[in-house]
């Protein structure tokens, strides 16, 4: 089923319904705090989007953007570059964390 996403509240409602239907308790999603999850489910406008995407993925919910066809090739390239840069930043942060831990 596809539903339009027009607000954080719509995402929160879908997330809560999926979590309840799957029998997933808030504390089963240990990678986020129960306060973050509560805020997300209640549609708080200032939730961290990256963390929200992780919760959606964990519950099997895909978030899809419907963009004009005219943006196709340029948008795919931009997304590919952005994802590669984000992965490089995450890898560098993880390496720095490991290096710090090893030096302690």
Secondary structure, 3 states (H helix, E strand, C coil): CCCCCCCHHHHHHHHHHHHHHCCCCHHHCCCCCHHHHHHHHCCCCCCCHHHHHHHHHHCCCCCCCCCCHHHHHHHHHHHHHHHHHHHHHHHHHHHHHHHHHHHC
